[in-house]
Every structure is written in structure tokens, then in C-alpha cells.
């Protein structure tokens, strides 16, 4: 028995050390180191190196993805596809354990494709962005023209069906809009007014318009405040077309100012004439006289009866 505190031998069967009085006394065999089994040569496993991925005498082939990446990158238009193929080819080459080669080609394809993407892709997207911006300006201009058309309809309702005069139509409608920026087209930020008034509508009453949905009131133009005129003032500034407001209050984009379905004269068969005497004033409409009906020719007299 050994004392685990002082390490001295004690007689067998004692519970306390005779030298230090420590209680814990363990048998001698427990203090001996455990025996380690002897390892023989048969127990040692030998690890052979992994077999080569490519058989001896066979040259690794070049990755087709690496070649395709370089070619597509040089073409430019397909550079994005070449960039993707180059990355995939480089991953395959690194994981092939020597079966594929062409790592340099893959890296070159990635580099060329990436450079072409940075150069070509913006050039391809800039026209798209410009077209989207022009479309946004066209929509904003159409919204401005809609507010002007609504103000025109309010004026017509307040003034017994009469449309605004030509000489100061912007000033006349401004109390209904209360914002002069509405008259400014987004495509012409420096112009105070970007719209013109159909001069044939001055003083016309609502019931005199034959086709309200086809009769032009306001339209895109350049020239400033209180501008009035006809289709010669139209400005095709929105995607090769112009925005127009019509007598029924609706607005729309039109490809031309002289389409067959458009009406610049509110009444069919009307002609413009200045008022009699005095300085020229606003347009006055005069009805054209209907054509005179032709009288039927008199019936011929009956011929004399034959002698009996």
C-alpha cells in the first residue's frame, strides 16, 4: 500500500498512512503504469499514393470552355456569356486533377470578357436609359396638358359654353390652375410656355363643335406664353410625336399633327372671316349658305291626239 500524499509504503490493509496520517492509501498495483501492447509490423498499414488521374503517356486536353470564353470575349457582344463560361471553365480545370489544361486561356477569357462587359454593356444600356427618360418626360408633359384641358372645360362651364379667347388664353386659364409651371414642358425647361392654343377655338361655343373628341384645343409647341396658331406650330418633340388636348377634355400622344382623323376646325363647313369694320378681332364663324336646290324641269305638254 502506498500513500498518495507522501509516497511511502505502508503495511497491507491499513486505511491511514503511518507516516503522514493521510487517509487515502491505494494498493501498489494501481500505481503501476498500464502495459502498452507491442505493435508489430503487420499492424502498421501502408498508405499508397493516389493513382494518377491521367494515365501515363496521355496528354491532358484543353478545356473547351476556356477557349470559348476567350473567343466570346473578343467578339464583344457576347462578352457576358464569355465571362460566365470562363469562370465555369476555370473551376472545372482546377477540379480535374490534371485531366484538363488551359488555365491561362480561362484567365485570359475572363479578363477580356470582363473588360468588354465594362465597355460594351454601358453603350448598349445608355440608349435604353435615354429612351426611358424621354418617355418619362412625355408622360409628365401629358399630365400638364391634361390639367390645362381640365381648366379649359371649367372655363367653358363657367362662361356659358364659350371657349377662351386666343390673345390671352394662358392668363384666362391660370386662375383655374394656379400654377404657371404647368404651362412649362419638361423637355423645354427654359421656355415659359410649351403649349399652343388652337386659334380656331377662340369664342366658339361648346354646342357648335361637331366632333369634340377629334377637335384639337391645345398642343405641344414652342414660342412662349399665350401662343396660338394651327398645325404649323406643332412641335414633334416627344418620341417623334406630340401631345394634344381635345375639346372633350381627353389628351393623348399623336405621331403627327395632320392626321386625317384630327380636326382643327370645330365646325364642318365653316370659314374664318374678320368682323365687318374696325380692327381685326377674334375669329368669327359664318355659316356657309347651303347650295340652292335645283327646280325640277316642267313636264312636257302632252302631244295632240292623233286624228280620229
VOBA-1610 file (N, C-alpha, C; in pm, whole numbers, padded with zeros to 5 digits, always signed):
BEGIN
Unk+00084-00119+00000Unk+00000+00000+00000Unk+00088+00124+00000Unk+00053+00218-00082Unk+00129+00342-00091Unk+00039+00459-00055Unk+00100+00556+00008Unk+00029+00679+00042Unk+00043+00773-00079Unk-00068+00823-00126Unk-00065+00909-00245Unk-00015+01048-00211Unk-00001+01078-00079Unk+00045+01211-00041Unk+00196+01213-00021Unk+00247+01120+00062Unk+00392+01121+00087Unk+00466+01018+00006Unk+00393+00920-00053Unk+00454+00820-00140Unk+00526+00708-00069Unk+00509+00693+00062Unk+00580+00589+00136Unk+00495+00464+00144Unk+00565+00348+00156Unk+00498+00219+00161Unk+00441+00196+00302Unk+00322+00138+00309Unk+00253+00108+00434Unk+00216-00039+00434Unk+00194-00095+00551Unk+00151-00236+00555Unk+00018-00254+00483Unk-00007-00378+00439Unk-00129-00409+00367Unk-00249-00398+00461Unk-00357-00345+00412Unk-00483-00340+00484Unk-00503-00214+00566Unk-00407-00127+00575Unk-00425-00005+00654Unk-00504+00097+00571Unk-00574+00182+00643Unk-00651+00287+00577Unk-00587+00423+00590Unk-00498+00441+00690Unk-00431+00567+00711Unk-00281+00548+00700Unk-00213+00647+00644Unk-00069+00640+00629Unk-00003+00649+00767Unk+00094+00557+00791Unk+00163+00555+00921Unk+00264+00669+00933Unk+00293+00737+00825Unk+00393+00843+00829Unk+00331+00984+00832Unk+00231+01004+00745Unk+00172+01139+00741Unk+00029+01141+00789Unk-00031+01022+00812Unk-00168+01017+00861Unk-00273+01043+00754Unk-00234+01047+00625Unk-00331+01073+00519Unk-00422+00953+00504Unk-00546+00977+00476Unk-00645+00871+00473Unk-00636+00788+00348Unk-00607+00850+00236Unk-00611+00779+00108Unk-00484+00700+00090Unk-00497+00568+00095Unk-00388+00475+00070Unk-00436+00376-00034Unk-00363+00361-00144Unk-00406+00276-00256Unk-00313+00158-00268Unk-00363+00048-00325Unk-00276-00069-00345Unk-00161-00035-00441Unk-00060-00113-00436Unk+00060-00088-00516Unk+00037-00111-00664Unk-00050-00206-00699Unk-00070-00235-00841Unk-00141-00123-00914Unk-00216-00040-00837Unk-00284+00070-00904Unk-00189+00181-00944Unk-00072+00189-00876Unk+00023+00293-00908Unk+00115+00255-01022Unk+00109+00130-01068Unk+00193+00086-01179Unk+00134+00136-01311Unk+00218+00172-01404Unk+00174+00220-01535Unk+00111+00109-01615Unk+00006+00135-01685Unk-00056+00029-01767Unk+00038-00018-01877Unk+00025-00142-01907Unk+00111-00200-02010Unk+00059-00162-02148Unk+00148-00129-02233Unk+00114-00092-02371Unk+00141-00211-02460Unk+00038-00253-02538Unk+00063-00370-02625Unk+00169-00338-02729Unk+00243-00438-02760Unk+00351-00421-02857Unk+00293-00416-02998Unk+00339-00320-03075Unk+00293-00302-03213Unk+00390-00372-03306Unk+00334-00462-03387Unk+00415-00537-03481Unk+00410-00472-03619Unk+00495-00520-03705Unk+00498-00467-03843Unk+00370-00498-03920Unk+00306-00610-03880Unk+00182-00646-03950Unk+00069-00551-03918Unk+00078-00488-03797Unk-00030-00398-03759Unk-00017-00260-03825Unk+00095-00226-03881Unk+00116-00096-03944Unk+00062-00100-04086Unk-00032-00010-04116Unk-00091-00004-04250Unk-00008+00089-04337Unk+00012+00046-04455Unk+00086+00127-04552Unk-00013+00201-04640Unk+00010+00334-04662Unk-00078+00418-04744Unk-00008+00446-04876Unk-00067+00393-04981Unk-00011+00416-05114Unk-00058+00549-05167Unk+00021+00620-05244Unk-00023+00748-05302Unk-00136+00726-05400Unk-00225+00825-05416Unk-00339+00808-05509Unk-00290+00788-05651Unk-00368+00710-05719Unk-00335+00685-05858Unk-00347+00813-05939Unk-00269+00827-06039Unk-00271+00946-06123Unk-00403+00954-06197Unk-00459+01082-06209Unk-00586+01099-06277Unk-00573+01077-06427Unk-00458+01105-06484Unk-00434+01086-06627Unk-00339+00969-06643Unk-00376+00873-06723Unk-00284+00760-06744Unk-00151+00808-06801Unk-00046+00739-06770Unk+00086+00778-06823Unk+00086+00776-06976Unk+00150+00878-07034Unk+00161+00886-07179Unk+00045+00955-07247Unk-00060+00992-07172Unk-00177+01060-07229Unk-00171+01206-07188Unk-00170+01296-07286Unk-00162+01439-07257Unk-00301+01492-07219Unk-00311+01579-07118Unk-00442+01636-07082Unk-00494+01725-07196Unk-00622+01726-07212Unk-00684+01804-07319Unk-00713+01946-07271Unk-00726+02037-07367Unk-00754+02178-07336Unk-00904+02195-07312Unk-00938+02272-07214Unk-01078+02297-07180Unk-01145+02377-07292Unk-01255+02323-07342Unk-01330+02393-07445Unk-01398+02519-07392Unk-01435+02518-07264Unk-01497+02637-07207Unk-01399+02754-07201Unk-01271+02722-07174Unk-01171+02828-07168Unk-01152+02891-07307Unk-01148+02808-07410Unk-01133+02860-07547Unk-01256+02942-07587Unk-01375+02889-07556Unk-01498+02961-07591Unk-01507+03094-07517Unk-01460+03096-07392Unk-01464+03221-07316Unk-01377+03328-07381Unk-01259+03289-07427Unk-01170+03387-07490Unk-01228+03437-07622Unk-01286+03347-07702Unk-01343+03387-07831Unk-01463+03479-07812Unk-01553+03442-07720Unk-01671+03524-07697Unk-01634+03660-07637Unk-01530+03664-07558Unk-01485+03791-07503Unk-01431+03884-07610Unk-01359+03827-07708Unk-01304+03909-07816Unk-01415+03963-07906Unk-01523+03886-07925Unk-01633+03933-08009Unk-01701+04056-07950Unk-01703+04069-07820Unk-01757+04189-07756Unk-01904+04179-07722Unk-01988+04151-07821Unk-02132+04148-07796Unk-02168+04035-07701Unk-02096+03924-07712Unk-02123+03807-07627Unk-02026+03800-07510Unk-01975+03915-07466Unk-01875+03914-07360Unk-01932+03864-07228Unk-02058+03891-07201Unk-02117+03846-07076Unk-02123+03694-07070Unk-02158+03631-07181Unk-02158+03484-07187Unk-02016+03431-07174Unk-01920+03499-07238Unk-01781+03458-07227Unk-01728+03468-07085Unk-01771+03567-07012Unk-01729+03581-06872Unk-01779+03464-06789Unk-01903+03426-06809Unk-01960+03313-06734Unk-01890+03183-06770Unk-01868+03160-06900Unk-01801+03037-06943Unk-01658+03031-06892Unk-01589+03145-06887Unk-01453+03147-06836Unk-01446+03108-06690Unk-01538+03157-06610Unk-01540+03121-06468Unk-01570+02973-06449Unk-01668+02922-06524Unk-01702+02779-06514Unk-01586+02693-06561Unk-01521+02733-06671Unk-01407+02656-06721Unk-01291+02655-06623Unk-01263+02767-06557Unk-01154+02771-06460Unk-01182+02680-06341Unk-01306+02675-06297Unk-01342+02585-06187Unk-01326+02439-06229Unk-01367+02406-06350Unk-01352+02268-06398Unk-01205+02228-06411Unk-01121+02320-06459Unk-00980+02289-06474Unk-00916+02262-06337Unk-00948+02343-06239Unk-00890+02324-06106Unk-00939+02196-06040Unk-01059+02150-06075Unk-01113+02027-06015Unk-01086+01903-06098Unk-01018+01915-06210Unk-01000+01799-06299Unk-00881+01712-06261Unk-00795+01754-06165Unk-00678+01676-06122Unk-00587+01642-06239Unk-00570+01742-06327Unk-00475+01725-06436Unk-00534+01675-06565Unk-00661+01639-06567Unk-00721+01589-06692Unk-00743+01702-06791Unk-00761+01826-06743Unk-00785+01940-06830Unk-00674+02042-06809Unk-00642+02109-06917Unk-00548+02219-06907Unk-00607+02340-06982Unk-00541+02451-06974Unk-00592+02574-07033Unk-00631+02677-06929Unk-00565+02668-06812Unk-00596+02765-06708Unk-00564+02908-06752Unk-00456+02922-06827Unk-00420+03054-06877Unk-00524+03108-06975Unk-00576+03020-07061Unk-00680+03062-07155Unk-00806+03106-07081Unk-00841+03032-06974Unk-00960+03068-06897Unk-00943+03204-06830Unk-00824+03227-06773Unk-00799+03355-06708Unk-00801+03469-06811Unk-00742+03443-06928Unk-00743+03544-07033Unk-00886+03571-07082Unk-00966+03466-07095Unk-01105+03484-07137Unk-01185+03564-07035Unk-01160+03537-06907Unk-01231+03612-06803Unk-01190+03760-06808Unk-01062+03784-06826Unk-01013+03921-06828Unk-01069+03998-06948Unk-01059+03937-07067Unk-01108+04004-07187Unk-01260+04024-07181Unk-01331+03921-07137Unk-01477+03932-07130Unk-01519+04037-07028Unk-01452+04039-06914Unk-01486+04141-06814Unk-01461+04282-06865Unk-01350+04301-06937Unk-01321+04433-06991Unk-01425+04474-07096Unk-01463+04380-07182Unk-01561+04411-07284Unk-01700+04436-07224Unk-01732+04366-07116Unk-01860+04391-07049Unk-01864+04533-06995Unk-01754+04577-06934Unk-01748+04713-06880Unk-01752+04819-06991Unk-01707+04785-07111Unk-01705+04881-07220Unk-01832+04877-07306Unk-01879+04756-07337Unk-01990+04740-07432Unk-02125+04752-07363Unk-02139+04695-07243Unk-02269+04694-07177Unk-02323+04834-07150Unk-02243+04928-07099Unk-02298+05063-07083Unk-02341+05126-07216Unk-02262+05101-07323Unk-02300+05156-07453Unk-02433+05099-07503Unk-02462+04975-07464Unk-02588+04914-07502Unk-02704+04963-07415Unk-02676+04998-07290Unk-02782+05038-07199Unk-02813+05187-07203Unk-02716+05269-07246Unk-02740+05413-07249Unk-02859+05451-07336Unk-02874+05394-07458Unk-02994+05428-07536Unk-03124+05387-07467Unk-03120+05275-07395Unk-03240+05232-07324Unk-03275+05331-07214Unk-03172+05375-07139Unk-03197+05473-07034Unk-03245+05606-07092Unk-03187+05647-07205Unk-03230+05772-07267Unk-03375+05763-07315Unk-03411+05649-07370Unk-03550+05633-07416Unk-03646+05632-07298Unk-03607+05569-07188Unk-03693+05569-07070Unk-03708+05709-07014Unk-03600+05787-07017Unk-03608+05925-06967Unk-03699+06009-07057Unk-03688+05990-07189Unk-03776+06064-07281Unk-03922+06024-07261Unk-03945+05898-07233Unk-04083+05853-07207Unk-04137+05915-07080Unk-04051+05928-06979Unk-04095+05992-06854Unk-04130+06139-06877Unk-04050+06208-06958Unk-04081+06348-06989Unk-04212+06359-07068Unk-04234+06266-07158Unk-04358+06267-07234Unk-04479+06246-07143Unk-04466+06157-07046Unk-04577+06133-06953Unk-04604+06255-06867Unk-04498+06321-06821Unk-04516+06442-06741Unk-04580+06554-06823Unk-04537+06566-06948Unk-04596+06666-07037Unk-04744+06636-07060Unk-04778+06509-07076Unk-04918+06472-07097Unk-05002+06505-06973Unk-04942+06488-06855Unk-05012+06525-06732Unk-05035+06675-06725Unk-04936+06755-06765Unk-04955+06901-06767Unk-05068+06940-06862Unk-05066+06878-06980Unk-05169+06912-07080Unk-05308+06868-07032Unk-05314+06762-06955Unk-05443+06718-06900Unk-05498+06821-06803Unk-05412+06877-06719Unk-05458+06980-06626Unk-05504+07105-06700Unk-05435+07140-06808Unk-05478+07255-06889Unk-05613+07226-06955Unk-05632+07103-07002Unk-05761+07067-07064Unk-05873+07071-06962Unk-05847+07025-06839Unk-05950+07030-06735Unk-05983+07175-06702Unk-05881+07261-06694Unk-05907+07403-06669Unk-05989+07465-06781Unk-05964+07423-06905Unk-06043+07473-07018Unk-06189+07433-07005Unk-06214+07309-06967Unk-06352+07264-06950Unk-06420+07339-06836Unk-06347+07371-06729Unk-06405+07450-06620Unk-06440+07592-06667Unk-06351+07650-06749Unk-06380+07783-06804Unk-06505+07777-06892Unk-06516+07677-06976Unk-06633+07663-07064Unk-06759+07651-06980Unk-06752+07576-06871Unk-06869+07559-06785Unk-06909+07690-06718Unk-06808+07771-06680Unk-06838+07897-06611Unk-06884+08007-06706Unk-06844+08003-06832Unk-06871+08111-06925Unk-06971+08068-07034Unk-07075+08002-06992Unk-07189+07973-07078Unk-07148+07900-07206Unk-07053+07805-07193Unk-07013+07723-07307Unk-06915+07787-07402Unk-06862+07906-07370Unk-06766+07972-07458Unk-06624+07925-07424Unk-06544+07906-07529Unk-06404+07869-07511Unk-06320+07995-07493Unk-06200+07982-07431Unk-06118+08101-07402Unk-06079+08174-07529Unk-06052+08305-07518Unk-06006+08381-07635Unk-05862+08346-07669Unk-05824+08379-07790Unk-05691+08342-07838Unk-05582+08429-07778Unk-05608+08559-07765Unk-05500+08652-07735Unk-05439+08632-07596Unk-05515+08581-07498Unk-05462+08566-07362Unk-05515+08439-07296Unk-05509+08330-07368Unk-05570+08207-07317Unk-05497+08155-07193Unk-05364+08172-07184Unk-05292+08127-07065Unk-05334+08208-06942Unk-05342+08339-06958Unk-05385+08423-06846Unk-05529+08393-06806Unk-05612+08359-06904Unk-05751+08329-06876Unk-05767+08200-06796Unk-05686+08100-06828Unk-05698+07970-06761Unk-05618+07961-06631Unk-05525+08054-06610Unk-05438+08043-06493Unk-05514+08047-06361Unk-05624+08124-06345Unk-05698+08117-06218Unk-05754+07979-06187Unk-05773+07896-06288Unk-05822+07761-06265Unk-05708+07663-06234Unk-05585+07700-06267Unk-05470+07611-06247Unk-05387+07656-06127Unk-05367+07786-06112Unk-05293+07845-06000Unk-05149+07796-05993Unk-05091+07763-06108Unk-04952+07718-06111Unk-04900+07737-06253Unk-04814+07837-06270Unk-04762+07863-06405Unk-04665+07757-06453Unk-04614+07673-06362Unk-04522+07567-06404Unk-04593+07460-06487Unk-04725+07454-06479Unk-04800+07357-06558Unk-04786+07387-06706Unk-04766+07514-06743Unk-04752+07552-06883Unk-04612+07523-06937Unk-04523+07476-06853Unk-04384+07451-06894Unk-04365+07302-06921Unk-04322+07269-07041Unk-04299+07128-07077Unk-04165+07081-07019Unk-04156+06959-06965Unk-04029+06910-06911Unk-03918+06905-07015Unk-03952+06891-07141Unk-03850+06889-07245Unk-03800+07028-07282Unk-03871+07133-07239Unk-03832+07272-07265Unk-03829+07348-07133Unk-03733+07317-07046Unk-03736+07378-06913Unk-03711+07528-06914Unk-03651+07579-07022Unk-03622+07723-07026Unk-03737+07805-07085Unk-03835+07739-07146Unk-03949+07809-07206Unk-04057+07830-07100Unk-04113+07952-07095Unk-04221+07978-07001Unk-04346+07901-07036Unk-04374+07891-07164Unk-04489+07815-07211Unk-04447+07717-07318Unk-04492+07593-07305Unk-04456+07491-07402Unk-04572+07441-07483Unk-04686+07513-07478Unk-04806+07466-07547Unk-04871+07583-07622Unk-04941+07548-07728Unk-05012+07647-07809Unk-05161+07616-07808Unk-05240+07718-07837Unk-05386+07709-07839Unk-05434+07714-07983Unk-05530+07630-08013Unk-05587+07627-08148Unk-05663+07758-08171Unk-05613+07840-08261Unk-05672+07972-08282Unk-05814+07966-08335Unk-05855+07854-08394Unk-05991+07839-08444Unk-06093+07821-08332Unk-06045+07799-08207Unk-06137+07776-08096Unk-06176+07904-08023Unk-06121+08016-08060Unk-06148+08141-07989Unk-06294+08182-08005Unk-06366+08195-07892Unk-06504+08240-07894Unk-06604+08137-07937Unk-06562+08017-07969Unk-06655+07913-08012Unk-06733+07862-07892Unk-06859+07833-07912Unk-06943+07777-07807Unk-06940+07625-07815Unk-06964+07564-07703Unk-06946+07419-07692Unk-07037+07342-07785Unk-07162+07388-07801Unk-07256+07312-07884Unk-07225+07324-08032Unk-07136+07418-08071Unk-07103+07435-08211Unk-06996+07338-08261Unk-06934+07263-08171Unk-06828+07171-08210Unk-06890+07040-08258Unk-06858+07003-08379Unk-06918+06884-08439Unk-06859+06756-08382Unk-06726+06751-08371Unk-06658+06629-08323Unk-06565+06666-08208Unk-06614+06674-08083Unk-06528+06717-07972Unk-06409+06625-07948Unk-06425+06495-07968Unk-06317+06401-07943Unk-06205+06409-08046Unk-06229+06480-08158Unk-06128+06493-08263Unk-06080+06636-08282Unk-06141+06730-08213Unk-06107+06872-08230Unk-05996+06911-08134Unk-05886+06961-08187Unk-05769+06996-08108Unk-05792+07130-08039Unk-05754+07139-07910Unk-05759+07266-07838Unk-05618+07316-07808Unk-05540+07238-07731Unk-05400+07271-07702Unk-05310+07161-07754Unk-05183+07197-07781Unk-05089+07101-07837Unk-04947+07148-07808Unk-04851+07056-07821Unk-04710+07087-07798Unk-04661+07187-07902Unk-04592+07290-07853Unk-04537+07390-07942Unk-04426+07465-07869Unk-04359+07553-07942Unk-04254+07639-07883Unk-04284+07783-07921Unk-04255+07873-07832Unk-04280+08013-07862Unk-04316+08097-07743Unk-04354+08033-07631Unk-04378+08111-07512Unk-04522+08118-07470Unk-04553+08224-07396Unk-04681+08243-07328Unk-04789+08291-07425Unk-04911+08240-07406Unk-05029+08281-07486Unk-05009+08257-07635Unk-04933+08155-07671Unk-04912+08124-07813Unk-05036+08057-07871Unk-05074+08099-07991Unk-05192+08043-08057Unk-05161+08028-08205Unk-05220+07927-08264Unk-05199+07903-08406Unk-05261+07771-08447Unk-05206+07716-08554Unk-05257+07591-08609Unk-05151+07483-08611Unk-05169+07384-08698Unk-05074+07272-08702Unk-04934+07312-08744Unk-04918+07432-08802Unk-04783+07475-08840Unk-04695+07502-08719Unk-04755+07520-08601Unk-04680+07545-08478Unk-04650+07418-08399Unk-04697+07305-08447Unk-04679+07179-08373Unk-04531+07143-08364Unk-04491+07094-08248Unk-04352+07055-08222Unk-04349+06907-08187Unk-04291+06826-08276Unk-04283+06681-08254Unk-04161+06650-08168Unk-04171+06678-08039Unk-04055+06666-07951Unk-04059+06543-07860Unk-04167+06469-07862Unk-04179+06353-07774Unk-04183+06226-07858Unk-04067+06162-07871Unk-04058+06035-07946Unk-04118+06049-08086Unk-04076+06155-08155Unk-04122+06183-08291Unk-04274+06201-08299Unk-04329+06259-08195Unk-04472+06288-08192Unk-04498+06404-08097Unk-04626+06432-08071Unk-04660+06542-07983Unk-04783+06506-07902Unk-04799+06573-07788Unk-04916+06557-07703Unk-05020+06661-07742Unk-05146+06618-07737Unk-05256+06707-07775Unk-05370+06695-07675Unk-05440+06808-07653Unk-05563+06809-07576Unk-05681+06836-07666Unk-05794+06771-07640Unk-05909+06778-07729Unk-06029+06840-07659Unk-06131+06874-07740Unk-06244+06951-07691Unk-06330+06875-07591Unk-06320+06743-07586Unk-06397+06668-07488Unk-06322+06650-07357Unk-06200+06706-07347Unk-06123+06700-07223Unk-06018+06592-07217Unk-06009+06503-07313Unk-05908+06398-07307Unk-05781+06445-07377Unk-05669+06383-07342Unk-05540+06415-07401Unk-05476+06284-07447Unk-05390+06295-07546Unk-05321+06176-07595Unk-05199+06217-07676Unk-05111+06120-07695Unk-04993+06139-07780Unk-05029+06103-07923Unk-04987+06186-08017Unk-05017+06164-08158Unk-04886+06166-08238Unk-04873+06080-08337Unk-04750+06078-08415Unk-04736+06196-08511Unk-04845+06265-08539Unk-04842+06376-08633Unk-04954+06474-08599Unk-04937+06598-08646Unk-05039+06700-08623Unk-05135+06713-08740Unk-05118+06635-08843Unk-05202+06648-08963Unk-05263+06514-09001Unk-05292+06429-08902Unk-05358+06303-08933Unk-05499+06329-08984Unk-05550+06233-09059Unk-05682+06251-09120Unk-05793+06262-09016Unk-05778+06195-08903Unk-05885+06195-08805Unk-05885+06320-08718Unk-05778+06401-08721Unk-05772+06523-08641Unk-05853+06634-08707Unk-05914+06715-08622Unk-05994+06828-08671Unk-05942+06955-08607Unk-05897+07049-08689Unk-05853+07179-08639Unk-05963+07283-08649Unk-06068+07255-08723Unk-06184+07344-08733Unk-06297+07284-08651Unk-06353+07359-08557Unk-06455+07300-08470Unk-06584+07264-08540Unk-06617+07333-08651Unk-06742+07304-08720Unk-06713+07269-08865Unk-06783+07173-08913Unk-06767+07135-09053Unk-06832+07240-09141Unk-06767+07272-09253Unk-06821+07368-09347Unk-06817+07510-09299Unk-06724+07546-09207Unk-06713+07682-09156Unk-06592+07748-09216Unk-06595+07879-09223Unk-06482+07955-09275Unk-06458+08075-09186Unk-06332+08117-09174Unk-06295+08230-09090Unk-06313+08360-09168Unk-06366+08461-09101Unk-06382+08593-09164Unk-06370+08698-09056Unk-06301+08811-09082Unk-06290+08916-08981Unk-06423+08987-08963Unk-06445+09046-08846Unk-06571+09118-08824Unk-06581+09238-08917Unk-06702+09278-08958Unk-06715+09392-09051Unk-06676+09522-08984Unk-06579+09595-09045Unk-06537+09725-08993Unk-06448+09711-08870Unk-06366+09811-08846Unk-06284+09813-08727Unk-06163+09722-08740Unk-06078+09720-08636Unk-05958+09636-08640Unk-05995+09489-08632Unk-05908+09405-08681Unk-05939+09261-08674Unk-05950+09216-08529Unk-06051+09142-08501Unk-06072+09088-08367Unk-06060+08938-08367Unk-06119+08874-08269Unk-06113+08727-08266Unk-06188+08667-08383Unk-06157+08546-08421Unk-06224+08484-08535Unk-06374+08478-08516Unk-06446+08506-08623Unk-06592+08497-08623Unk-06631+08395-08728Unk-06718+08306-08687Unk-06759+08199-08777Unk-06885+08240-08852Unk-06885+08212-08981Unk-07002+08238-09064Unk-07043+08110-09133Unk-07168+08084-09124Unk-07220+07964-09187Unk-07216+07981-09338Unk-07174+07879-09404Unk-07180+07879-09549Unk-07323+07850-09593Unk-07369+07925-09689Unk-07506+07905-09735Unk-07518+07769-09802Unk-07624+07697-09770Unk-07640+07566-09834Unk-07665+07584-09983Unk-07623+07492-10061Unk-07644+07505-10206Unk-07793+07507-10240Unk-07829+07593-10337Unk-07971+07605-10377Unk-08015+07478-10447Unk-08135+07439-10412Unk-08188+07318-10474Unk-08235+07352-10617Unk-08203+07266-10705Unk-08245+07287-10844Unk-08392+07254-10861Unk-08462+07346-10928Unk-08604+07321-10952Unk-08620+07216-11060Unk-08718+07128-11043Unk-08738+07025-11146Unk-08788+07086-11276Unk-08742+07032-11381Unk-08785+07082-11512Unk-08934+07056-11531Unk-09006+07150-11596Unk-09152+07128-11616Unk-09177+07011-11710Unk-09285+06944-11680Unk-09321+06828-11763Unk-09362+06875-11902Unk-09326+06804-12002Unk-09365+06845-12139Unk-09516+06836-12160Unk-09567+06927-12246Unk-09709+06923-12275Unk-09743+06796-12351Unk-09858+06740-12324Unk-09894+06619-12398Unk-09914+06650-12546Unk-09874+06562-12625Unk-09887+06581-12770Unk-10035+06571-12812Unk-10067+06632-12926Unk-10207+06631-12974Unk-10249+06488-13006Unk-10372+06457-12979Unk-10418+06320-13009Unk-10422+06300-13161Unk-10396+06183-13199Unk-10399+06157-13343Unk-10541+06176-13401Unk-10549+06223-13521Unk-10685+06243-13578Unk-10762+06112-13588Unk-10889+06121-13550Unk-10970+06003-13549Unk-11055+05987-13674
//
